Amino acid sequence: LYAGAREEVARIFREMRGRDLAPNVVTYNSLVRDAIARQDTARAWSLVGTMEQAGVMPDAFTCSILMKSVKHSPCPDDVDRIIDLIQRTKVIPDEVLVNCLLDACVRLRDTQRLTKVLQQFRARGVVPSPHAYATLIRAYGHARLVDRAWELWHELTGGEGSAGGSEEAFAAMVEACLAGGDLQGAVGIFREAGERLQRFARAPSVFSAIVKACLLSKQPQLGIELYSETKDLFVCGRVSFNTMIDALVRSGDTAKATELFRDMALTNVTPDLITYSTLIKGHCSRGDLEQGLQLLGLMQRRGIAPDAVLFNSILDGCAHKQMRTLTEQVLRDMEAAEIAPSNFTLSILAKLYGRCGDLDAAFHAVEYYPERYGFSVNAQVFTSLMSACIANGALPRAVEVFERMAPAGAPPDAKTFQTLLSGGVRASDVQLVARLLQDALSVGLASRLESEVLDAALLLVARRGQAAQAADLASELRASGAALSQRALRAALESAAGDCGTPMSRLGSEDSSTHLSWPRSPPPAPMPRSRAPAPKRLAA
């Protein structure tokens, strides 16, 4: 009905009554539908009341029209009101009405009301449709009532398992099992489907959900076994392939991952950047650079451009094998592909050149690439450079790097202190170690240092004639919450007690008078940072 027609309708009603013509259910349903279309729920229910007063009983179509008012934003009271109307007028619900009511109950997330509605329908001899069964199964699964979902599943299939259910019910039952934590049940439903998977368009997406659940529950092998059993019955999607390949690579089974990669080609599923990256990283991490580089070439021939993560994975693999020439070639390829090196790239280069004993090349890389590509060196790169210096017996250069960090906007972190402390202990540089411990305390990083590093540093200071410093540092470290062992703490306090004749109990107290101060030597002057040299070809 159009706007402004209500008065006309009222006039026609009066005329009909004057001629002893009573409006029937079709007439009232038209008016109810008009009210619902205008979102005038109050008028719709008023018309329903008028119907009942006039002796015209609402039918299933009336209830279905009313259900439209709660379709998008169901309210428990409105749903109950419609259910009460059905019971009061003894309406036999049709499939549309049953599905609408069940869907509304599902959206309300009220399993008790859902069960009540289902029982009422069954009492009237109404059998839910396959769609209604699927809706109920899914709802019970998300409510963690998997047992009820299984009851409905067996009722629907008649004990025939997946062979007796529709595709929608099959997908709903798997979803219910996964939502309720019944992973084995979901796998069983998928297996039981058997040959029917060939006709189920949803099989790939259902399998993908199972594989993800296997991964989340740390049972990736279960998903891979299910794939092996059923791969000839459906076409696995790329996301599922990538998920399984990643799981296999993480477990170290690159052979099986490569087999899945071949299956992708056989089923016309095109690998993407994620597929290639995962496999290449797996081969590189296992030291199989040849296979990784072959995949890289194949990927580029197929028009897939590598990203920075992939190039860095290959660089890291080359660096671990100390393949300097190959590393530098990959680096040139990376730049040719217009992918800028990053701090992660610099860390790899610093480690490589350190292992090759070429510190000048390491320093050149750290100076040249940030200036060329416009990024700042972070603490991880500086720490890698320090580690390379220490490994090559160049502790003074490592100290110079340390002094450059704060001015460069990359303050040292716990890993930096641990690296330089370990180098200082190895070189027996007492003054450096004591100064580093004091610096770590002053910036609040002492509590994050590993116990082994702290113990070795404190024992060195205590045993090399710096008893006062050792006692003072031990007290401060203990107060900061640092993980000192009793052995190191006792050694420091005993050293101080033997040096100055102070009782151990007093040195170990919190009395500030027992803290012995020591003059800190001035830090070495920071290395002047010269302009980065022009790029040069690094020697093989």
Disulfide bonds with the S-S distance in Angstrom:
none
